[in-house]
Amino acid sequence: MFQWLFGGSFDPNKDIPSLKDKVVLVTGGNNGLGKETVLQLSRHGAHIFLAARTEAKARAAITSIKTLVPDAKITFLQLDLSSFASVKAAATSFLSHSDRLDILVNNAGIAGMPYSLTEDGYEIVFATNHIGHALLTKLLLPTLLKTAELPGADVRVINVSSKGERFAPAEGIVYDQHALEKVAKLSRYGHSKLANILHARELQRRYPVITATAVHPGVIMTDIYASFSETNSALRFLAPAVQAIAPYGVLPDVYDVPGGTLTQLWAATAPKEEVRKSYYFLPVGVASAGSKHAQDAEMAKQLWEWTEKAVADVEV
């Protein structure tokens, strides 16, 4: 009931406009913030592509959502963001189903993983949270730009980041993937979340017909925090208590899943002129500059160019 003490007001039922004929893609749509995003957007008539790694979990999520929104139009999309081949296959599958894309919510994320390299040679958290999303966005960019040319179009790309970006390494983005082995788990997570902000910032600069931004959803006790609490006894002790009181909004920046989804829903559907005011927002719709690295336009450009080279051989 105190949900709005620490940010703006946004009611998905009242404030999301009709999304009839709109096409939306949400990564990590099978649970947590992603599932809630799919649920709320489906209430307003969008055709939603729910992208997830595990088909059984995605199908279960779709069934669950349809018990609440029987006429929801949701299509499962197989996607493992840690694999370039999977991202390419997902983009190819999407393009075989739709010739437009109005809203891309790069929501999926992992944290607290032991250091490892993906099959493509990149640190697993950075590969999943940043490179996979950047590649997906790149492969779908022609469709996003084509959609932006349609009458009344309002194309958006939302990167779900985190205030955890403040824990990125001192130098900001670390391009040497082997050097990341010596970086702590929390710092590697912050590294990837910083990249989410920088990517959205540069995407907006390069393609102004697209409204691109990043959001911090708040501190949400979802599965992603379980990965940290397994190795952090203090967090393991506090997490259940925080989760119990999160729905009441009495702790600054701490939300339950429905509350935590509000900022990305706001960014995806609020008036365009409001969303274009910043490359990064806190709950709910509060513009933020982020850390000193998030404010670094040159770092954003460098990361974009490095990422483009990393995925240069992947095409659909």
Buried (B, 14 or more C-beta within 10 A) or exposed (E): EEBBEBBBEBEBEEBBEEBEEBBBBBBBBBBBBBBBBBBBBBBBBBBBBBBBBEEEBBBBBBEEBBEEBEEBEBBBBBBBBBBBEBBBBBBEBBBEEBEBBBBBBBBBBBBBBEBEBBEBEBBBBBBBBBBBBBBBBBBBBEBBBBBBEEEEBBBBBBBBBBBBBBBBBEEBBBEEBEEBEEBEBBBBBBBBBBBBBBBBBBBBBEBEEBBBBBBBBBBBBBEBBBBBBEEBEEBBEEBEEBBEEBBEBEBEBBBBBBBBBBBBBBBBBBEEEBBBEBBBBBBBBBEBEBBEBBBBEEBBBBBBEEBEEBBEEBEB
